[in-house]
Amino acid sequence: MAGMEILASFADTDAATANDLAGDLAGWLRQEVPRVAARQLRNDPLAQDVGTVVAIIAGTSSFAALARGVAVWLARRQDARLLLRRKFSDGEERELFIAGPPGRRTERLVQAFLEDGA
């Protein structure tokens, strides 16, 4: 699947909890947003966990569905402090940090982050 890679990780979270959150987010996205590919990655290749990072591959046509999926997942997992990272067309890497209970703006913030410079 061709598209943009977005990395999702969990700030200020111990490895066991981050591993649980990453698995839950990747599974949620595979189920609820089938137009994107999501898989868990190890932040440390020597670690024995399944992975604390979620790599998401999404095309521009799936940005709205992905933003909605992330917002709904955050509403379910309000304990998550989500950090999204991606490289923009100019090569610069940017981040979006979302903490606390998600509000109405969460979906719009994620979508704007995905579309900016796509």
C-alpha positions in Angstrom: 0.0 0.0 0.0 1.5 3.3 -1.0 1.0 6.3 1.2 2.3 8.4 4.0 3.8 6.9 7.1 2.6 8.2 10.5 4.2 6.9 13.7 2.1 6.9 16.8 3.7 6.5 20.2 2.7 7.1 23.8 4.4 9.9 25.8 5.3 9.5 29.5 4.0 5.9 29.5 5.8 2.9 30.9 6.7 0.2 28.3 4.1 -2.3 29.4 1.3 0.2 29.2 2.6 1.6 25.9 2.7 -1.9 24.5 -0.9 -2.5 25.5 -2.0 0.9 24.0 -0.1 0.3 20.8 -1.7 -3.1 20.3 -5.1 -1.7 21.0 -4.7 1.2 18.6 -3.3 -1.0 15.8 -6.1 -3.4 16.2 -8.7 -0.7 16.4 -7.4 1.0 13.2 -7.3 -2.3 11.3 -10.9 -3.1 12.3 -12.4 0.4 12.0 -10.4 2.1 9.3 -9.6 -0.7 6.8 -8.2 1.7 4.2 -5.1 2.2 6.3 -2.4 -0.3 7.3 -1.4 -0.3 11.0 1.2 -2.5 12.7 3.1 -2.5 15.9 6.8 -1.9 15.9 9.4 -2.2 18.5 11.0 1.2 19.5 14.0 -0.9 20.7 14.8 -3.8 18.4 16.4 -5.6 21.4 13.3 -5.4 23.6 11.2 -8.4 24.1 7.9 -6.7 23.8 5.6 -6.7 20.8 6.1 -3.0 20.2 5.3 0.4 21.7 5.0 2.2 18.4 2.3 2.0 15.7 3.3 2.5 12.1 0.3 3.7 10.1 0.3 3.9 6.3 -2.5 6.1 4.9 -3.2 7.6 1.5 -4.7 11.1 1.2 -8.1 9.7 0.5 -8.2 8.0 3.9 -7.1 11.0 6.1 -10.7 11.9 7.2 -11.4 8.2 8.2 -8.1 7.9 10.0 -8.7 11.2 11.9 -12.1 10.0 12.9 -10.7 6.6 13.9 -8.0 8.1 16.1 -10.5 10.5 17.8 -12.9 7.7 18.5 -10.1 5.5 19.9 -8.9 8.3 22.1 -12.4 8.7 23.5 -12.3 5.0 24.4 -8.7 5.2 25.8 -8.6 8.5 27.6 -5.6 7.3 29.5 -3.5 7.6 26.3 -1.1 10.5 25.7 -0.7 10.1 22.0 2.2 11.5 20.0 1.9 11.4 16.2 4.9 12.0 14.0 5.3 12.2 10.2 7.6 13.6 7.6 6.3 16.4 5.4 7.0 16.8 1.7 9.8 19.3 2.6 11.6 16.5 4.6 10.8 18.1 7.9 9.5 15.9 10.7 6.6 17.3 12.7 4.7 16.1 15.7 1.2 16.4 17.1 0.7 15.6 20.8 -2.8 14.9 22.1 -3.4 14.4 25.9 -6.4 14.5 28.1 -9.9 13.6 27.2 -10.5 14.3 23.5 -12.8 17.1 22.6 -14.7 18.0 19.5 -11.5 19.5 18.1 -9.5 16.3 18.3 -10.6 14.9 14.9 -10.1 18.3 13.2 -6.6 18.6 14.7 -5.6 15.1 13.5 -7.0 15.7 10.1 -5.3 19.1 9.7 -2.0 17.5 10.9 -2.3 14.7 8.2 -3.3 17.1 5.4 -0.8 19.9 6.1 1.9 19.6 3.5 0.6 16.3 2.1 
